[in-house]
Amino acid sequence: MDQWAFFDALKSGAVHNVYLFHGPEAYIRRSALSALEKKILMPGLESMNRTVMSAPSAQAIIENCETLPMMSDYRLIIVRECALLTAGKAKDEAQDSEALCGYLTRVPDTTCLVFDMDAPVDKRKKLTKALMSMPGAVSFDALDDAQLHRWINQTLRPMGKKMERAVCDQLAFTSGRDLTLLHGELLKLAAYAQEREYITAADVEAIATHTAECTIFSMVDALSAGKVREAFELLSVLLSAGEQRIGILAMITRHYRQMMHLSAMLEKRQPQAQMAKALGVPPFALGRLQKQIGRRGYPQLSDCVARCVQADYDIKRGAIREDAALDRLMLRLAQPE
């Protein structure tokens, strides 16, 4: 089941003895584990009936599961970094997998065993297959746009704030889609808005943390407009944030490649949704890419990509230093076509 089915089941009172929590959306996965804990553990007795295990042996997991709870209906056993579920060969894997697979159906009614996985699970592993076949397997997938809009406004509701769809898109574009980081951004924005109910695009632009990818967008805007000084100021921001010049060059190259491919798709009059999916960008970013293309066609953008690739090649063959290569490339990209 997905995360939403898990929360619905928990609200209805359904609790399983064995869970597998996996998937990339760590913030909601942590929220789910917290909700499960509140559901099954007696208030004030959580520390007595909760055990967190990191990379344990099968025997250690079984022994903890067999321990009776203290003045509560459940003991919560949380297993993390379980090598039996991830890629690579674990120590005593065959023996431990066999032991745990045989035990899963015998977990006591007084135990709730949760395999909480940060790393991607290997679906070829024996234990993974056994857990995935059980009703407590929960996949915490990244949110799509509609789900993200809903989550943002649900998070803002206790703060007495709201955010329109277009502003949600701008925030996701500006600060990324990691919910842990977005939660912090929403707290900042709510405080910044003070008495206003709606958080605006201007608020996001003013105080939201800009990701490196978002800063690259602004840098290309400046280069396209011939604003060399502004582009180099943004380069300084990226370098101050710890980005390496070779990484910045890679992001610039990727950005111009996206513009080049978008130009070709626009000429073919492909649907917006199809273009966004092909480029791997949200609709908000697609619109900005189209504006950046402006009057330039595929040949001009192809030339920009060629300049980026040449700069990368020159660095790697030792013909020029990284700083000089990137500076020269930016000056060339800022020249009128």
C-alpha positions as CSV (number, residue, x, y, z in Angstrom):
1,M,0.0,0.0,0.0
2,D,1.0,3.6,-0.4
3,Q,1.4,6.2,2.4
4,W,-2.1,7.5,2.1
5,A,-3.6,4.0,2.5
6,F,-1.4,3.5,5.6
7,F,-2.7,6.6,7.3
8,D,-6.3,5.8,6.4
9,A,-5.9,2.3,7.8
10,L,-4.3,3.6,11.0
11,K,-7.2,6.0,11.5
12,S,-9.6,3.2,11.2
13,G,-7.7,1.3,13.9
14,A,-6.0,-1.3,11.7
15,V,-2.5,-2.2,13.0
16,H,-0.3,-5.0,11.6
17,N,2.3,-6.9,13.5
18,V,4.9,-6.5,10.7
19,Y,5.7,-3.5,8.5
20,L,8.1,-2.6,5.8
21,F,8.5,1.1,5.4
22,H,10.5,2.0,2.2
23,G,10.7,4.6,-0.5
24,P,12.3,8.0,-1.1
25,E,9.9,10.3,0.8
26,A,11.7,10.3,4.2
27,Y,9.6,13.1,5.8
28,I,6.3,11.3,5.4
29,R,7.9,8.0,6.4
30,R,9.0,9.5,9.7
31,S,5.5,11.0,10.2
32,A,4.0,7.6,9.6
33,L,6.4,6.0,12.2
34,S,5.5,8.7,14.7
35,A,1.8,8.2,14.1
36,L,2.1,4.4,14.5
37,E,4.0,4.9,17.8
38,K,1.3,7.2,19.1
39,K,-1.4,4.7,18.1
40,I,0.1,1.6,19.8
41,L,2.2,2.8,22.8
42,M,0.8,4.0,26.1
43,P,1.7,7.7,26.7
44,G,4.5,8.0,29.2
45,L,5.7,4.5,28.6
46,E,7.1,4.9,25.1
47,S,10.8,4.5,26.1
48,M,10.0,1.3,28.0
49,N,8.3,-0.3,25.0
50,R,10.2,1.0,22.0
51,T,13.4,-0.5,20.8
52,V,15.4,0.9,17.8
53,M,18.0,-1.5,16.3
54,S,20.6,-0.6,13.7
55,A,22.0,-3.4,11.5
56,P,21.0,-6.2,14.0
57,S,21.3,-9.9,13.5
58,A,18.2,-12.1,12.9
59,Q,18.6,-13.6,16.4
60,A,18.6,-10.1,18.0
61,I,15.5,-9.1,16.1
62,I,13.7,-12.3,17.2
63,E,14.7,-12.0,20.8
64,N,13.4,-8.4,21.1
65,C,10.2,-9.3,19.4
66,E,9.6,-12.1,21.9
67,T,10.0,-9.7,24.9
68,L,6.7,-8.8,26.5
69,P,5.6,-5.2,26.7
70,M,5.6,-3.3,30.0
71,M,2.1,-2.2,31.0
72,S,1.1,-1.8,27.4
73,D,-0.6,-3.8,24.6
74,Y,2.4,-3.5,22.3
75,R,6.1,-3.3,22.0
76,L,7.4,-1.4,19.0
77,I,10.6,-2.8,17.4
78,I,12.2,-0.6,14.8
79,V,14.9,-2.1,12.6
80,R,17.1,0.2,10.5
81,E,20.0,-0.4,8.1
82,C,19.0,-4.0,7.5
83,A,21.5,-5.4,5.0
84,L,19.2,-8.4,4.3
85,L,16.9,-5.9,2.5
86,T,19.5,-3.9,0.5
87,A,21.8,-4.5,-2.4
88,G,25.0,-6.4,-1.7
89,K,25.9,-9.5,0.3
90,A,25.2,-9.4,4.0
91,K,27.1,-11.5,6.6
92,D,25.3,-14.8,7.2
93,E,22.6,-13.7,4.8
94,A,21.2,-17.1,3.8
95,Q,20.9,-18.2,7.4
96,D,19.5,-14.9,8.7
97,S,17.0,-14.5,5.9
98,E,15.8,-18.0,6.4
99,A,15.3,-17.4,10.1
100,L,13.4,-14.1,9.7
101,C,11.3,-15.3,6.8
102,G,10.1,-18.2,8.9
103,Y,9.5,-16.0,11.9
104,L,7.4,-13.2,10.2
105,T,4.2,-15.2,10.5
106,R,4.9,-16.0,14.1
107,V,5.5,-12.5,15.4
108,P,3.6,-12.2,18.7
109,D,0.4,-10.2,18.8
110,T,2.0,-8.0,21.4
111,T,4.8,-6.9,19.0
112,C,4.8,-4.4,16.2
113,L,7.9,-5.0,14.1
114,V,8.9,-2.2,11.6
115,F,11.7,-2.4,9.1
116,D,12.3,1.3,8.4
117,M,14.5,1.6,5.4
118,D,16.4,4.7,4.3
119,A,18.3,2.9,1.6
120,P,16.4,1.5,-1.4
121,V,15.3,-2.1,-0.9
122,D,16.5,-4.9,-3.2
123,K,13.3,-6.6,-4.4
124,R,15.3,-9.6,-5.4
125,K,16.2,-10.4,-1.8
126,K,14.4,-13.3,-0.1
127,L,13.4,-11.2,3.0
128,T,12.3,-8.3,0.9
129,K,10.0,-10.6,-1.1
130,A,8.5,-12.0,2.1
131,L,7.9,-8.5,3.5
132,M,6.5,-7.1,0.3
133,S,3.9,-9.9,0.2
134,M,2.6,-9.0,3.6
135,P,-0.2,-6.4,4.2
136,G,2.2,-4.1,6.1
137,A,4.4,-3.2,3.2
138,V,4.2,0.5,2.7
139,S,5.8,2.5,-0.1
140,F,6.5,6.1,0.6
141,D,6.8,7.6,-2.9
142,A,7.7,11.2,-3.8
143,L,4.7,13.4,-4.1
144,D,3.3,14.5,-7.4
145,D,2.3,18.1,-8.0
146,A,-1.3,17.8,-6.7
147,Q,-0.2,15.9,-3.6
148,L,2.5,18.5,-2.9
149,H,0.1,21.4,-3.2
150,R,-2.2,19.6,-0.7
151,W,0.6,18.8,1.7
152,I,1.9,22.4,1.7
153,N,-1.5,23.8,2.5
154,Q,-2.2,21.2,5.2
155,T,1.1,22.1,6.8
156,L,0.3,25.8,6.6
157,R,-3.2,25.4,8.0
158,P,-2.3,25.3,11.8
159,M,-0.3,28.5,11.1
160,G,-3.3,30.2,9.7
161,K,-1.7,30.6,6.3
162,K,-2.6,29.5,2.7
163,M,-0.7,29.3,-0.6
164,E,-2.1,29.4,-4.1
165,R,-1.2,26.6,-6.6
166,A,1.1,28.8,-8.6
167,V,3.0,29.9,-5.5
168,C,3.3,26.3,-4.4
169,D,4.9,25.5,-7.8
170,Q,7.3,28.5,-7.4
171,L,8.3,27.3,-3.9
172,A,9.0,23.8,-5.1
173,F,11.0,25.2,-8.0
174,T,12.9,27.6,-5.7
175,S,13.7,25.3,-2.7
176,G,13.2,21.8,-4.1
177,R,10.7,19.1,-3.2
178,D,12.4,17.6,-0.1
179,L,9.6,17.8,2.5
180,T,12.0,18.1,5.4
181,L,13.5,21.2,3.9
182,L,10.2,22.5,2.7
183,H,8.7,22.3,6.2
184,G,11.4,24.7,7.4
185,E,10.8,27.0,4.5
186,L,7.1,27.1,5.3
187,L,7.8,28.1,8.9
188,K,10.0,30.9,7.6
189,L,7.4,32.1,5.1
190,A,4.6,32.0,7.6
191,A,6.5,34.2,10.0
192,Y,7.5,36.5,7.2
193,A,3.9,37.0,6.1
194,Q,3.0,38.1,9.6
195,E,-0.8,38.9,9.6
196,R,-1.4,38.2,6.0
197,E,-3.4,35.0,5.2
198,Y,-1.8,34.3,1.9
199,I,1.9,33.7,1.2
200,T,2.8,35.3,-2.1
201,A,5.3,34.8,-4.9
202,A,7.1,37.9,-3.7
203,D,7.5,36.3,-0.2
204,V,9.0,33.2,-1.8
205,E,11.4,35.2,-3.9
206,A,12.4,37.3,-0.9
207,I,13.3,34.7,1.7
208,A,13.0,31.1,0.5
209,T,16.3,29.2,0.2
210,H,17.3,28.9,-3.5
211,T,18.6,25.5,-4.6
212,A,21.7,25.4,-6.9
213,E,19.4,24.4,-9.8
214,C,17.2,27.4,-9.2
215,T,20.3,29.7,-9.0
216,I,21.5,28.2,-12.3
217,F,18.1,29.2,-13.9
218,S,18.7,32.8,-12.7
219,M,22.3,32.7,-14.0
220,V,21.2,31.6,-17.4
221,D,18.5,34.4,-17.4
222,A,21.3,36.9,-16.7
223,L,23.6,35.4,-19.4
224,S,20.8,35.4,-22.0
225,A,20.1,39.1,-21.2
226,G,23.8,40.0,-21.4
227,K,23.9,40.9,-17.7
228,V,27.4,39.6,-17.1
229,R,27.9,41.2,-13.7
230,E,24.7,39.7,-12.4
231,A,25.7,36.3,-13.7
232,F,29.0,36.4,-12.0
233,E,27.4,37.6,-8.7
234,L,25.2,34.4,-8.9
235,L,28.3,32.4,-9.5
236,S,29.8,33.8,-6.3
237,V,26.7,32.8,-4.4
238,L,27.0,29.2,-5.7
239,L,30.7,29.0,-4.8
240,S,30.0,30.5,-1.3
241,A,27.4,27.7,-0.8
242,G,30.1,25.1,-1.4
243,E,29.4,24.2,-5.1
244,Q,32.4,23.2,-7.1
245,R,33.1,24.9,-10.5
246,I,33.1,21.6,-12.4
247,G,29.7,20.8,-10.9
248,I,28.4,24.3,-11.8
249,L,29.6,23.7,-15.3
250,A,27.7,20.4,-15.4
251,M,24.5,22.1,-14.3
252,I,24.9,24.9,-16.9
253,T,25.5,22.3,-19.6
254,R,22.4,20.3,-18.5
255,H,20.4,23.5,-18.6
256,Y,21.4,24.5,-22.1
257,R,20.7,20.9,-23.2
258,Q,17.2,21.2,-21.9
259,M,16.7,24.4,-23.7
260,M,18.0,22.9,-26.9
261,H,15.7,19.8,-26.7
262,L,12.8,22.0,-25.7
263,S,13.4,24.2,-28.8
264,A,13.2,21.1,-31.0
265,M,10.0,20.0,-29.3
266,L,8.4,23.4,-29.6
267,E,9.0,23.3,-33.4
268,K,7.2,20.0,-33.5
269,R,4.3,21.6,-31.4
270,Q,4.4,18.8,-28.8
271,P,1.9,19.1,-25.9
272,Q,3.2,20.9,-22.8
273,A,2.7,17.8,-20.5
274,Q,4.7,15.6,-22.9
275,M,7.5,18.2,-23.1
276,A,7.7,18.5,-19.3
277,K,7.8,14.7,-18.8
278,A,10.5,14.3,-21.5
279,L,12.7,17.0,-20.0
280,G,12.0,15.9,-16.4
281,V,11.0,19.4,-15.2
282,P,7.7,20.6,-13.6
283,P,5.3,22.8,-15.6
284,F,6.5,25.9,-13.8
285,A,10.1,25.3,-14.8
286,L,9.0,24.5,-18.4
287,G,7.4,27.9,-18.7
288,R,10.6,29.6,-17.6
289,L,12.7,27.5,-20.0
290,Q,10.5,28.7,-22.8
291,K,11.0,32.3,-21.9
292,Q,14.8,31.8,-21.7
293,I,14.8,30.3,-25.2
294,G,13.3,33.5,-26.5
295,R,14.0,34.0,-30.2
296,R,16.9,31.6,-30.3
297,G,16.4,28.5,-32.3
298,Y,17.9,25.0,-32.2
299,P,21.2,25.9,-34.0
300,Q,22.0,28.7,-31.6
301,L,21.3,26.6,-28.5
302,S,23.2,23.7,-30.0
303,D,26.2,26.0,-30.3
304,C,25.8,27.0,-26.6
305,V,25.8,23.3,-25.6
306,A,28.9,22.7,-27.8
307,R,30.7,25.5,-26.0
308,C,29.8,24.0,-22.6
309,V,31.0,20.6,-23.7
310,Q,34.3,22.0,-25.0
311,A,34.9,23.8,-21.7
312,D,34.5,20.5,-19.9
313,Y,36.8,18.8,-22.3
314,D,39.5,21.5,-22.0
315,I,39.4,21.2,-18.2
316,K,39.6,17.4,-18.1
317,R,42.5,17.3,-20.6
318,G,44.4,19.8,-18.5
319,A,44.4,22.6,-21.2
320,I,42.9,25.2,-18.8
321,R,42.1,25.7,-15.2
322,E,38.5,25.2,-14.0
323,D,38.1,28.9,-12.9
324,A,39.4,30.3,-16.2
325,A,37.4,27.8,-18.3
326,L,34.1,28.6,-16.5
327,D,34.7,32.4,-16.6
328,R,35.5,32.3,-20.3
329,L,32.5,30.1,-21.0
330,M,30.1,32.5,-19.2
331,L,31.5,35.5,-21.1
332,R,30.9,33.7,-24.4
333,L,27.4,32.6,-23.5
334,A,26.6,36.2,-22.6
335,Q,27.6,37.5,-26.1
336,P,24.7,38.4,-28.4
337,E,23.8,35.7,-30.9
